[in-house]
Amino acid sequence: MPTTPDTRLRLTSGLAQLVRAGRHLSVHAAGSLYGDLPSYGWAILVPLEQGGEQRCSALAGALGVDVSVASRQVAVLERAGYVERRPDPRDGRASLLRLTDAGTAALATTRALRDDWAASALAGWDEDDAVRLSELVERLLVDLEHATATDAGRLVTSRAAS
């Protein structure tokens, strides 16, 4: 059964409020959630941790940002000692980025801080509700990515037809 307009309105309004709350939290709690790590540092260090050594262009692609943006952010993390680069042995013009021990430690500290925050925020929840919400959020993210890709495809097709 399809969703009603009222349900969609309630959901999109709730998501907008959630995004605003996330921004507010990010601004006001970045120091407690990320410690010495810049707020974007988490987004950069996790793919390096998971994917290992990689070029900045690959990292930018994984993050969905322009290479120049990733490069500036990586430079800050490199100066802070969280990331290091070395020449790419297959292409001397390029370099490979990797997580340092300090970067690994920063991620561990950040994970502990985020876990404490989540435990506090979810203190009144039972495990089944928290698991169900996690599953629904993951499903929504997949569906939003699909809808975005589909809408982008429609936009390209309609522009080509005009």
N, C-alpha and C positions, 0 to 999 in steps of 0.2 A: 504494500500500500504506500503510495507516495506521501511525502510530508505536506502538511498544510502551509499556506502562507503565514499563518500566525506562529507555527512552530519554527519556520525558517527565520522569521523576524526575531523571535525570542533567542534562537541560537546565534544569529549574527550579532545581535545586540550584546549577548553574553560574551561572545568571543571578543568583540570590540572592547568591552570592559576589562576582560582578562588581559588583552594586549596593553591597555593603559596601565593596569595594575603592574604588569611585568616591567613596563618602562619605568614606572615610579620606583619599583623595587630595585631595578637596575641602577638607577641614579642614586638612590638613597642607601642602598645596601651593598654596592659594589665592593667597597673595602672589606666588609665582613664576609661576603660570598667568595671573593676572588683574591683576597689578601693582597700581595704585592703584584699579582698578575693583572695586566690591563684587562678590561672587560672583554675585549675581542680576543684576548690571548687564549682563552679556553677554546674558542672556535678554531684556532689555528693549531694549538698543541695537540688536541685530541686526534685529528687526522694524521698528524706526524707520528703519534704514538701507535695508532692502529695500522697505518699504511707503511710505516717505516720511512726510510730516507726517500726523498722525492724532490723534484724540481719545483720551483715556485709556481710555474705555469700549471702543473698538475694540482698543486695545493689550491691555487686560485679557482681552478675548475671545480674541485670538490666543494669549495666554499660558495661557489656561485658569485664570485666577485671578479672584477677586472684585475689583471696581473699587477697593474701599478698600485692598486689598493693593497693587495696581498704583500707586495714587495715592501711598501712603506711600513706595514704592520709587522712583518717579519724582521725588518731592520731594527725596530724598537725592541722586539723580543730577543734579537741577537745581541744588542748592546746590553740588555739586562742579564744575558747569560743563559737564557732558556732554550735558545736555538743556536746551532752552529752550522756553518756551510763549509763545503769542500768542493774542489773542482770535480766536475763529472768526468770520470775516466773515459767515457765514450764520446764526449764532446767538450773539448777544452774551453769553449766559449760559455758554457753553462755551468751552473753549480748545483749541488745537491744539498738539501736542508735536512737536518736531523735534530731530534730532541736531545738535549743534554741531560745530565743527571739532575741539574737544578730545575730543568723543565719538568722532568718526571716527578720531582719532589713537589713542585708547584701544583701539578695536577692532583697529586695525592692530598695535599693540604686543601685545595679547592673542593675536591670530592668530599672530604670530611666536613668542611663548612657547609656545603650544600646539603649533605645528609642531615646535619644537625638542624638546619633551617626547615627541611622537609618534614623531619620528625616532629618538630614543633608545630608546623602548620597543619599536619595531619593527625595531631594527637587525639582529636575527637572522632576519627574515622576508624572503621574496622577494616581489616585486611581485604575482605571480599569487595567492599566498596572501592577501596584504593586500587585494587587490581582491575576491577571493571572499568573505572575511569581511565586508567592507563591504557587498557585495550581499546577503549572508544577513542581516546585522543590519537593513538597510533593509527587507528582505522581512518579517522578524520584527516590526518596528515597525508596518508596515502591517497585518499579520495580528492583532497585539495590539490595535490601535485598532479593527479590525473586530469582534474577539471582545468587546471591552469594550462597544462600541455594541450588539451583538447581545444580550449578557447584560443590559445595562441595559434594553433593550426587553422582554426576557423578564420581568425583574423588575417592570416597570411593568404588563405584561399580567397577570402572576400576582396582583399586588396588586389590580388592578381587578376581577379575577374573584372574589376572596375576599370 
